[in-house]
């Protein structure tokens, strides 16, 4: 995951639990959802967005020290994508 607790998936940034900073994960992408998995467990799910280079964030993903801060600079991540047939 990136340093801002978001993973880039198809030109959009989706939040993941901040505890997974710099960990590897994989994503299941469907027509309507993005699910992110770590060690075989689903750790995040989002409605899929078509907005390029924007952020989708779950409040539960954000560390308490950042609850009132805005994060605007995405970082590279190590997310692997698996595309499922639509």
C-alpha positions in Angstrom: 0.0 0.0 0.0 1.1 3.6 -0.5 2.2 5.8 2.3 -1.1 7.6 2.3 -3.1 4.4 3.0 -4.5 4.2 -0.5 -3.8 1.7 -3.3 -4.0 2.6 -6.9 -6.4 0.4 -8.9 -7.2 1.3 -12.5 -6.2 4.9 -12.1 -8.2 5.5 -8.9 -7.1 5.5 -5.3 -8.9 3.3 -2.8 -8.3 3.3 1.0 -7.0 0.3 2.9 -6.5 -0.1 6.6 -3.6 2.1 7.7 -2.1 -0.9 9.6 -1.2 -2.4 6.2 1.2 0.4 5.2 3.8 -1.0 2.8 2.2 -4.5 2.8 1.4 -6.4 -0.3 -2.3 -7.1 -1.2 -4.4 -8.1 -4.1 -7.7 -6.8 -5.5 -10.8 -8.4 -6.9 -12.3 -6.1 -9.4 -15.9 -6.5 -10.6 -18.2 -4.2 -12.6 -19.4 -2.5 -9.5 -17.0 -3.2 -6.6 -13.3 -3.2 -5.6 -12.4 -5.7 -2.9 -8.9 -5.6 -1.4 -7.4 -8.7 0.3 -4.4 -9.2 2.5 -3.2 -12.7 3.6 -6.4 -14.2 2.2 -8.7 -11.9 4.2 -10.9 -9.1 2.7 -9.7 -5.9 4.4 -11.5 -3.3 2.3 -14.4 -3.1 -0.1 -15.5 0.0 -2.1 -18.0 0.9 -4.8 -16.0 1.0 -8.0 -15.4 4.6 -9.3 -14.7 5.8 -12.8 -13.1 9.0 -11.6 -9.4 9.0 -12.6 -6.8 10.0 -10.1 -9.3 10.7 -7.3 -9.5 9.1 -3.9 -12.2 6.9 -2.3 -11.7 6.7 1.4 -13.3 4.8 4.2 -13.2 6.6 7.6 -12.2 3.4 9.3 -9.0 3.1 7.1 -7.7 6.5 8.3 -5.3 6.6 11.3 -6.7 8.7 14.2 -3.8 11.1 13.8 -5.1 12.0 10.3 -8.9 12.2 10.9 -8.9 16.0 10.2 -6.1 16.1 7.6 -6.4 15.8 3.9 -4.0 13.7 1.9 -3.5 14.7 -1.7 -0.2 13.1 -2.8 -0.7 9.4 -3.7 2.3 7.2 -3.5 3.2 4.1 -5.5 2.0 0.8 -4.1 2.6 -2.9 -4.5 -1.0 -3.9 -5.2 -1.6 -6.8 -7.6 -4.9 -6.8 -9.5 -6.9 -9.9 -10.6 -9.6 -9.1 -13.1 -12.7 -11.2 -13.0 -15.0 -11.6 -16.0 -17.8 -9.0 -16.0 
